[in-house]
Amino acid sequence: MGYEGAAAAVVPLNETGRATAEPLAILSPDAAAHFWIDQVAPVPGGYLAAGREYKSGKGRAAAFYVPADLSAAGRMMLYESARWSSKFLTQCAFDGNTGLAVFGHSISDSRSSGYVRQLTAQGKPTAAPKSFPSGVKLSSHYRIVPLTGTGRYAAAWLSGYLNGYVQVLGAKGSPIGSPQPVAEADYTINLDSFGMAWDQSSSTLTVVYSMLRTEPEYKYELWAVFYKIE
């Protein structure tokens, strides 16, 4: 589990959710910067603490490899060099010995820049970032999961503050097929509370998200969508 205290940290938990060792601090090599954990992703032989390194109010996507025994964190790996004032969460997924990271930032109320980047088993970037989602002017709230057993991934995002989409990606981050709508039109979607899970046995991707209904009354609703991916 990763969390924020005096510093970002990860801690091992047993099957009842209790900590079994002292927390391991995840620190930027720059003493004037702070690393913020967005996700702890399982990778071969350990975990990847993925997130954003902030300095002077601006952040950039980065991650640390942590061995399974949580003995010490590796060096910070940067997924982008420049820092931005409106960073999105850094999200990673792994299938076997490779993985993908999705991240980005807001440029204005009508434009954003998102990226997908291929990773090694320990979270090191192996190729230049690609635009994600391709051809979309305004996107945010990226999520990604491995479609284990297929060599592919499923990534989702919020588009234009109103519409949500999910897209199958290849092992190198290239889109496969067309984006599929999660929800559109009548709702404002809060994809910050958005999750996905893949069931290999039934080839089913479950997408769960919250929606803010404004008519006939103001309330949040929890919805789920199921996709068969062959």
N, C-alpha and C positions, 0 to 999 in steps of 0.2 A: 504494500500500500504506500502511496505517496501522499504527502500532506505539507502544509505550510505552517511553520511555527516561527521561531526566531530566524530560522533558515529553512529552505526546502529540505525535505528528508524522506527517506524510504525506510520501511520497517517490515520485517517478516511477520506474518500472521499464521496461526494454526487453524485447524478446521472449525474452531468455535469463534474465530475472529479476534483472539487475544494475541498481543505482541509476544514474540518468543525471544527477542534480543533487543539490544539498544538500537535506537534509530541511527541510520547512516546519513550524515549531512551531505547534501549535494550543493557544492559551492562553485560559483564562477571563478576562473583563475584571475579575474580582475576584481580586486578587493573593493572597488567602487561600484561594482555591478551586482545584481541579485538575479538568481535563477529561479524561475517560477515553474513548478511541475504542473503539466496538464494531464499527463497520462503515464502509467507504468505498464508497458507492453511486454509480454513474455517473448523471449528470443532464445535461440539455441544456446544452452549453457548459462542462461541468466535472464536479465531484464534490461529494458531500455527505459530510462527516465527521460521522457520527451517533454519539451516545454519551450519557454521563452526566456532569454537573458535580457534583463532590462538595465539600462544605465541612462541617467538624466531624463527619465520619463519615456524613453524609446526602447523598443524591444526587437529581437530577432530570433528566428527559430533555431533551436539547438537541442542537443540531447547528450546523455551520459550513459555509457554501458556499465552495468553493474553485474558482477558475477552472482551465481545462484546463492552463494553463502553470504552475500552482502558484506564482504570483507573490506572492499574499497571501491570507490567509483573510478572509472577510467577518465581519460581526458575529455574535456568538453568538445563535442563535434558540432560545427556550425553547418546549418542547412542553407543559410543566407548570410552574407557579410554585412549588409547595411541594416541599420536599425530604423524602425518605423513607430510612429506614435499611436497607431490604431491597429495593433496586431490581433490576428485571429488565433485560436487555439492550434497548437501543433499536435497532429494525430498520426499515429503509426500503426501498421499492421504487418505481420510476418507470416510467411508460409514456407516452411523448410528453411533453406539457407539464404533467402533473400526477402526483402520487404519493401514497402512503400511508405513515404511520409507525405502528408498533405498539410499545407500551411499557406498563409498569405496575410494581407493587410488591407485596410480600407484606405482609399485615396481621397474620396469625397462622398457625399450623399448619393451620388449617381455612378460611382466607379470604384472598382476594387481590383486587386491583383492577387490571384491564387496560383498555387504551384503544386505539382506532384513530383517526387524525386525518388529514384530507386536507391535502396540501401543494402548493405551487406548484412550478414547474420548478426553482427554486433552494432548495427545502426550507422555505419559509416557511409556517407553518400558516394555512389560509384559513377554517377553521370550528372550532367547538367540538369537543373530543374526544367520541367515542361509546364506550359500554361495549363491551369486547371480551374474550373472546367473550361474546355476549349470553346472560344467564341462567345462567352458570356461576359457581358460588360460589368454586371454587379452581382456578386455572389458572396456568401459568407457561411459561417457555422459548418465547416467541413467535418465529415466523419468518414471512417474507412474501416472495413473488416476483411479478413482473408476468406475467400471461398475455398476453404481447405479441401484438397483433393482434386481441384480443377486447375491450379496454377494461375488463378485469376483473383480479383478483388472486387468488392462492391464499395463504391464511394457515394456519398450523398452531400447535398448542399442546399442552402436556402438561396433562392434567386429573386432579386428585386424586392425583398422584404415580404413577399406574398406567397410565392410558390416554392415547393420543395421537389427535388428530383433525386433519383438514384441512378448510378451509371456503373456498368461493369468495366473494369480496367484489366489490361493484360499485365504480365509480370513486370514489364518495364514502364508501366503507367500509361500506356496508350489506350484510348477508349475503344471498346468493343460494342458495336451496335449503337443504338440511340438512347439518350437519357429517358428514363421512365418517370412519369409524374408520381409523386407521393401524395400531394394534395395541392389544389389550385383554387383560385377564384374567390369563393365566398368567405374565406377566413384569413385572419392574420396568423401566421404560423410562428410559434416560438420553437425554432429548431435548436436553441441552446439546451433544451431538454429533449434531446433527440438521441435515439440509440438504435443499433442494429445487431442482429445475431444470426448466424448461419448454422443450419442443421444439415450436416453432410448426408445423413442417412436418407433424408427425404428431399434433398436438393432444394430446400426452402429457405429463403431470406426473409426474416421478420424485421420490419421497420416500425418502431414505436415513437410517437411524437405527441407533443401537446399542442392544442390549438386554442386560440383565444376567440371565443364567439362574442360578438357585440350585439347581435339581434337574435331572438327577441329580448334577450337579457345578457348582461355582461358576465361571462364566466369562462373558465378554462375547461377543456375536455381532453381526455386521453384517448388516442386512436392508435390502431395497429393495422398495418398492411402486410400482406403475405405475397411473395413473389416466388414462382417456380423458375429456377435457373438450371437449364440443362447443359 
